[in-house]
Amino acid sequence: MKARFHLLFLLTALIGHAGWSQTESTLYFMNSLPQVVEANPAIMPRYKLSIGLPGISSVAGVYTNNGFSYDDLISKTNGVTNADLSKWTQGLAEKNYVALAGQVDLLRFGYRVKPNLYLMFSSTVKGYNSTMIEKGLALLLVDGTSSFVNSYTNTSPEEEAIAFMQTAIGAAYQVNQKLTVGGRLKYINGISNVTTESSSLIIEVGDTYQITATGAARVRSSGISSLNKSGNDFGNYLADSFSNSGFGMDLGATYKFVDKLTVGASITDFGFITWKNDTKLYTLDPAKAKYTFAGFDINKLLNNDKGYLEAQKDSIQSRFEMQESSSGSYTTSLPTKFYLSGNYELTNTFSVGALFFGEQFGSRFSTGMTAAVNKNFGKIVSTSLTYTVSNRSYNNIGLGVSFNMQPMQLFFVGDNLLMAPVSLAADQNLNAYINSTQLLTLRAGLNIVFGWDKGISKESRTEDKSHNPKSNSSNAKVKSTYGRSPEKPKKKK
């Protein structure tokens, strides 16, 4: 197990420098931002031209935990805070996922070539780390073996982690006044990966309280073991990672059912990476990884027999030490996200919306939903206020704000942001906010933008004889009917 924990530590350190990427629901409603295409490539940003420069255009981070918050670990009596681990274990899910994710834009470019055609390009570093903790492991640590007499539990954690760089090109096209479609194709270079193909650590407790542990695991990695080599050059390390390649795509569409109601659907980061560089396989053989502990020899403990304790320790380590071997290439999927939305315009500058979203990464499919209120204050300020339910968390009020002072656009967008100032105002500190947080996303940056664009307006819609029978010549003045039936000529009296 030591090798495995070392492996996971190295990957976490790598992704910490690379940046992250994950589901951000408030971003979906911020169509003033070029980054909105990350959620649905069919949503055309409001600016005709946008440029994102390395490091400052957009930096995003995400934390999610479907199992617990800090408040679940403690209880307060008469103002005194005490650890309450029984309260913690009672509230856990059977499988508890703690995830970190994020993203850094290296370069971004978007241009509306025509009123109905928007082209986009981006280069981005992404990463994601998800750790699964079994409820059985927490129960074993807190309550001991008493609850598992004549029974068993699986206590093995699982790890999925990935870091990669993607280059994407795409377009959004307004087919007609109702339908807009969009897509992006992505070429991907994998940087590093850890994926758990299978993992178990079964703890059985007999009626005489003897404990039997049986382990089995298959964990693959790429780009991890070479990081631990002395004298390893990080530039060479990145160059070697380019042998890890893959492809992905984003697809999306929006459709205006009636004049004020628009629905949208999209799938993003649908793709794969084939890992070839520095690939390793870590295994635990269940035939060997088995140990029965019937108790200690009390006489040897009383006599302080250090050799006896060392022998017990060495026996366990030798049985459960993961075996490392070189591995051939293998393929993993990207963290794929799904969105289904609806947006209703109450006025030209005010709308309400709803979003259902999901993510598939490894063996886990997670879902959530968001309600949003969106308001534009002219061209200068765009805002979105949201409420999100996700990861068994229900207190997430999000906010998105962009200050559009072309050629500069400054923005920040996040989920579960507004509880921070509420906590600060109530207690003059952020403790209450931090202690209750199970979901937090934040994206901020600075874009260079030009030309606030309204897209296809009513005045630019097609005007021909089929819609305007009064127009008999190219020089005649045309009154567009915008798809309505033409007026009937008035009868002369």
N, C-alpha and C positions, 0 to 999 in steps of 0.2 A: 504493500500500500504506500510505502514511503516514496517509491518511484512515481506513483500516480499523483500524489499530492505535490511533488516537486514539479511534475509536468504541468499541472493546472496552475500553479503559481507563476510559472514562466509565461504561460499564455495570457493570463490576466495582466501581467506587467506589460506585455507587448500591446495588447488592445488598449490599455490605458494610454499609450502614446499615440495610437493610431486614430482614435475617435470612434464614434458609435453610430448605429442606425436602428430605429424601431418605430412602432406605430405611434403617430402623433395625431390626435383627433382634431384639435383646435386648428391646426395648420390647414385642414381640408377647407375651411370656410374663409381663408385669407387669400382671395383671388387677386389682391393687389400685389402679392409677392410672386416673383419668378419661381420660388421653391414650391409653390402649390402643386406643380406638376409631379412632385414626388409622391403625392397621394392619388392624383388622377391626371394623366397626361392629356385628357380632353378638355380640361379647364384652362382657358386662355387667360394668362395674366393680363392685368389692365394696362400695362405699359407696352408701347410698341417696340421699344428696344431696352434690353437689360443686360448688364455685364456684372459678373461676380468675380472678384479678384481673389487670389490664393489666401486662405487663412482668415479673411475678414468678411467674406461674403455670407457665410453661414456656418455656424458651429452648433451642434445639437447634442444633447445628452438625455438619457432616459434611465429611470430606476423603477422597477416594478417588483412587487412581492405579494403573491396571492395567499401567503400563509399567515403572516403576522406583522404587527408593528411593535415598536418599543413599549407602547402602553399595554400590550398583551403579556409582557414579561414582568410587570410590576403591579403592585397594589398599594394604596395609600390609606393609612390609618392615623387619624389625628395629626395630619400633616407630615407624617413620617413615611418615606418611601421604602418599600421592601420588595425583594425579589419574590415573584409568585409563579414558579415554574409549573405548578399544577394547572393554574389558569391558562398558561401558555399552551400546554399540551392538549387541553380540552378544546381549544379553539382552532387547532391545526386542521388543515385538509389532509386527506390520505397521502397526497403527493403535493409538496410545497415547493414552488419555483421562485427563486430569487434571480432576477435578470438585470443586467446592465447593458445598455446599448447606446449608440451614438453615431455621429457622422461629421465629417469636415469636408467642405467644398474646396477643391483645388482650383477649379475654373468653371465658370458658368456663362452661357450666352443664350439669349433668346431674342427673336426678331419676328415681328408680324409683317410678313412679306406682302400680303394682301389683307383686306378686311376679314376674309374667311380662312386665312392660312397663317399658322404660327409655327416657326421652326425653332428647335432647341438643341443645345449641346451642353454637356457637363462632364467633368471629371471629378470623382469623389472617392474618398477613403471611408470605408464603413467597417463596422465590427459589431459583434454581438456575443454575449456570454450568458449562459443560463445554467444554473445549478439546481438540481432537484434533490430535495431532502425528504426521505420517507418519514411518515408520522411514527412508524415503529421504532426508528432510531431515537427520536426524541423521547418516546415513552421509556425506552430502555435506559437512557441516560438519566432521566428524572425519577422514574418509579422503580428502577431496578428490574429484576427478573420475576417478581412475584405475580405480575399480571399475565405472564406467559407460561405458567406451569401447565404441563401436558398440552402445550401449544407451541406455535412458532411465529416469527415475524421476519420480514425482509427489512434489513437496515442499511442497504447499500445506497449511497448517493450516486447521481449520474451527472455528467458534465457534457454540455454542447457549447462549443466556442468557435468563432470564425472571424477572421479579419481579411479584408480584400480591398482592392482598388477597382473601380469600374469606370469605363468611358462609355457615355451614352449619347446617341443621336436620335432625334425624333421629330414628330410634327403633330399638330392638332389642326383638324380641317372641319369647317362648318359646312356641312352638306347642304342644309337648307335652314329655314328659319326655326326649325324645331330640333334637328339632330346635329350634334357635333361629335366627332370621333377623334381619338388620339392614340399614339403609341410611341414607344421608345425601344430601340434595340441596344443591347449592352454587351460590350466585350469586357471580360472580367479576368483580373490577375489575382490569384489567391496568395495571401501573405503567410497565414498560419491557420492551423485548424486542430481541434481536438474533438473527436466524436465518439460517444459511447455506443457501441453496437449492441452490447448486452452487459448486464451487471447484476449480481445478486450476492447478498451476504445473509444467509438464513441462520437465525438464532433459534435453537430449539431448547426447551427447558423440560427436563423430566420430572417425575413426581418426587424424586429424591433431590431435586434442585441441581442435578448435574447439567452443565451447559455444553451444547454441541454447536459449533459454528462451522458452516460450509460455505465456501466462497467460489464464485465463478465470474469471469469478466473477459471482455474483448474490447479494447480501446485503441483507436487509431489516432495517429498524429502526423502532422506535416509541418516542417519549419520550426520545430521545438528543440530537439536535441542539439542542433548546431549552435543554438544561442548560448549553450553552456560550454562551448569549446573555447579554450584560452586563445587570445589573439584574434578572435573572429571579428572581421570587419563588417560593420552594419551595412555599408554600401554594397559589399559583395553579397551579403545575406539577402538584401532586397533584389539584387540582380538574379540570384539563384531562384528566388520565388517566382520569377516570371515564367518558369516552366509549368507552374500551376495555372491552368487557364480554363475558362468556361464562358458560357453565354447566358444571357437573361433577357427578359422583356417586360415592359409595362404596357397594359392595354386598358383603355377606358372609353366611356361614352357618356354624354349627357343628352337628355331629351326633354323638351318643353311640352308637357301634356296640354296645358292651357296657357293663357297669356302670362300668368304670374307663377305657375308651379313648374319647377324643373327637377327632374330626378337624375341621378347619376349612378354609375357602377364602374368599378375598376378592379384590376388585379395588378399588383406591383411586385417586383423582385421575383418573378417566376423564372427559375433557371437553375443552373448547376455549376459546380466547379470540379474538375478532375485534378486530384492532388498527386504530384509526381516527385516533388523535391523533398529530400530528407524525410521520407515516410518511415514510420515505425509502427510496430504492433506490440501492444502490451496485453499479456494474457495471464489469467489465473485459472489453473486447472483444478476443477472440483474434486478430482481423484486425489490430489495432493493437498489442496487447500481445505483441510478438514481437521478439526481439533476438538477434543472433548475435555472439558475442565470439570473434574469431580470435586475440587476443593484443594486447599493447601494442607501440607503436613504441619500440624500445629507445633510439633516438637522442634522441627527444623527452623520454624519462624522464631520460636522462643530462644533458640540457640544462636539466632542471628547468622544462619547459614547462607552467606551471600552467594556461594556457588549454586545452591539450590534455586534461588530466585533468578539468577542469570541463566540457568539451564531452562527454566520455564519460559523466560523471555525469548531466548534464542530459538526454542522449539516453535513458538508461535510465529516469530518473524520468518523463519525458514519456510514454513508452510504457506504463509500468506504474502510472500514477496512476489510482486508481479515480474514476469519474465519479459525482457525486451528483445525484440528481433527486428531485422530489416523487413520492410513490407513492400509489396508492389504498389502500383497506383490504385487509387480508389476514388469514388465519386460521392459528393454530398450535395444536397439541395440547398438553395438559398432560403433565408427566412421570408416566406411568401405571405403577402398581406392582401386582404380582400376588403372592399368598401362598397356600401350601398347607401345612397343619400337621397334626401329630398330637401328642397329649399323653396320657400314661398315668399314672394315679394309683397310686402304690405304697402310700401311706397317705393319710389325710385332709389331711395337711399337707405331703406330699412327693410330687413327680411328676417325670417325665422327658419331654422333648419333642424334636421335630425340626421344622424349618421349611425349606421350599424357597421362594425368592423370586426375582423378576425385575423389571426396570424397562425400560420403553420410553420413550426420549426422543430426539426427532429420528430419525435413521436407526439409532441404536444400541439393541440389546437386550442387557442384561447380566443375569447370573444369579448366584446364590450359595446356600449352604445353611448352616444353623445347628443345632447340637445343644445342648440346654439341660437343666440340673438346677435345679428350682425348690423352694424351701422357705419355708414360713410359720412364723414363731415366734409362735404365737398371733395376736392381732390387732395386735400392736405393730410387728413387723418382717416385711417380705416381701422375699425375695431371689430372684435368678436368676443362675446362673453358666452362661456360654455359650461355645461354640467355633464360629467362623465361618470359612468358606472363601469368598472373594469377590475378584474383580479380580486373579486370579493371586497372591493373598496367602494364606498358610497359617499364620500365627502370631498369630491374633486371638482372644484370650481376653477375653470381655466380662463385665460385671457390672451388675446392677441391684439397687438397694436403696431401699426406701421405709420411712420411720419414721412410723408411723401413730399420732399422738398427738392425736386429734381434740380440738378442731376444726382442728388443723393437720396437714398431711401434707407432710413434707420428703422429696425424692427426688433421686436421680441415676441415670441409666441410660446405658450406652454399650457399644460394641463396641471391642475391642482396648484395654481399660483396664488390665488386671492386669499387663501387661508393664511398665508404668511403675514400680510399686513394686518389681518384681523387678530391673529395671535399677538402681533407686536403691539397693537393698540390696546388689547385687553390686559396683557401681562408685562408689557415693556421688554419682552424677549420672545424668541422663536421656539422655545422649548415645547409648547403645546402643539405647534405645527409639525415640528420634526418628529416628536414622539408618536404622532398618529398617522404619519405618512406611509402609505403603501404604494403610491403611484406618484411619480413626478417626471414631467418632461419639460425641457426648456430648449428653445432655439432662438438664437440672436445673430444679428449680422448687419452688414452694410452693403447695399447694392448701388450700382450706378445705373440710373434709369433716365429714359427720355420718352416724351410723347404719351401722355395719358390717353388711352385709346378705348373708345366705347364699343368697338367691334362694328358689326353691321347694324346700321340704324335704319329706321323706317324709311328715311328719305333715299336710301341707297338700294332699296329692294327693286326687284325686276319690274319694269313697267313696259308692257307690250299690248298689242291689240286684244289679246285674250283677256286681259284685265281692264283695258281701257278702250272700249270700242269707239269712243268719240274721237280718238286720235287717229286721223287718217293720213297724216303726213309727218315727216321727221321734224318739221318746223312748228308743228302745232304744240300748244302748251298742254302738258299732261297733268292730270290730277290723279295721283295714284290711289287705288282702292285697297291696296295692301291685302289682296286675297279675298276681299268681300265681293259680293255680286255687284255689278255696275248699276248705277242709278238708271231708272227708266226715263226716257225723254218725256218732258211734260207736253200734254196735248194743248194745241192752240185753241183758244176760245173762238 
